Amino acid sequence: MDSLAILILTHNEEKNIEKCLASIAPTGARVYIVDSLSDDRTVEIAESMGAIVLKRPWTTYADQLNWGLDNAHIETDWIMRMDADEEFTPELASAIINFLEDPPADVAGAYIRRRVYFMGQWIRHGGYYPTWLLRIFRNGHGRCETLFMDEHIVITGGKTISINADIIDKNNKDLTFWTDKHNKYASREVLDILNKERKQLDSPQKNTIVEASITGPQDSARRWVKDKFYLRTPLFVRPLLYFIYRYFIRLGFMDGTRGLIFHFLQAFWYRFLVDAKLYEHRLRQQQKSDG
């Protein structure tokens, strides 16, 4: 499909990249990869399957993605952001092909649904499905927010639509990888929270931030709730309340044992860790000022 390019960031993704690229193949889309100097077979597998690989040391997700948009020399009309541990469903491939056959002239971006698997099980409850993500955008009309965590694509010059099909998020790595990754996520989220508190985002960042609005799309509404309520709730109380909301009110318990593990770790443990790192930072700042 000459009208679509897919941009993927990788680092040591040999366990995921083959299934990712195989799921894309039916669309005929061009695939560009920005690889952060993998030392496994990621690049070998990707190139053997026809992907164009650019190499660059890791900075941040947003910076890597925007660098890829600027340096991959993508000439297709449309671009899609995708992660190496994701894969198309056949329904998504068909829906994207149909959409790109005659896209409305006033549309600059499209949301798709994400279906998350954990330990091989689809997480259907807890308010985690469907999660709508803006992943497809006209070339030149989308940039990634310059945040450290929870980055979204910001669209300019047109409206957005929704494509009613799923992308699958199914990482083939183990729980140790998952917890290590979320430990790093927690440090990144602390940086974003501190930047918000200090109001230190520079002008280019302000121009590429998804607007927080309760009446906006799902990503915009969720950010509004986080900014207006969650971050204003006391440290250590808010992750407990969020877990109760996810697990009991939004029926996360219906996901069974693997769902319990996922919702506890993702809704409580991860956010408690963010608060603990925030507390540690503030404690050290207080100790410096007292010293």
C-alpha angles and dihedrals in degrees: 000000000000092000096064134059124182120211118204131180116213143183119167094338100147089127092057112023098078095056090043094054094040090057091051094049097085090063094055089223120161112248124213121186128196103201122197096217098286116199095201130067096286096112094041092053094044095050092045087057094051102263121145108232126204119185126217134152113256119267112154130322093251094046093048092049095047090046089054091051089052100041109031091076092227110187101178121113093239135037130198126201114217138167124231092240092056130087138188122251112223087247091056093049090052093044093051092048090051093047094051094049089075114358116185111260093232095052117098101168145021134210122217131188122255119215110197123207122196122189086350095306128113110240100221102164142045092072089289097117129089099028110175116213128186100229108145122064141159114267108266094016101083136064132169118248111255095237130126094231141019092022120184135189114257116212126211132184101025148030130272134237135192126245109208099223136094136248112203121230104199117151115197093205125100135259092265089060090047094052093043090051093049091048087059090044089055092055090049093049091052089057091053092048092050091048090053091049093049094039089226099144108126125227098268089053092050090054092055102047125113107244114245107232131154089212095047131090119302095272091049094046093048091052090051091053091047094049098040101038118006098049090045093056116093120272115268092012095073098058090051092049091046092051091050090050093048099040102038110017095038091039099244088154088073088073090073128217096334088046090053090053092047098045093044093049098038100037101033115013096044095046092043087054090052089053092047091053090048090050091049091051093050091045091054091047090051092049090052092050092047091048 
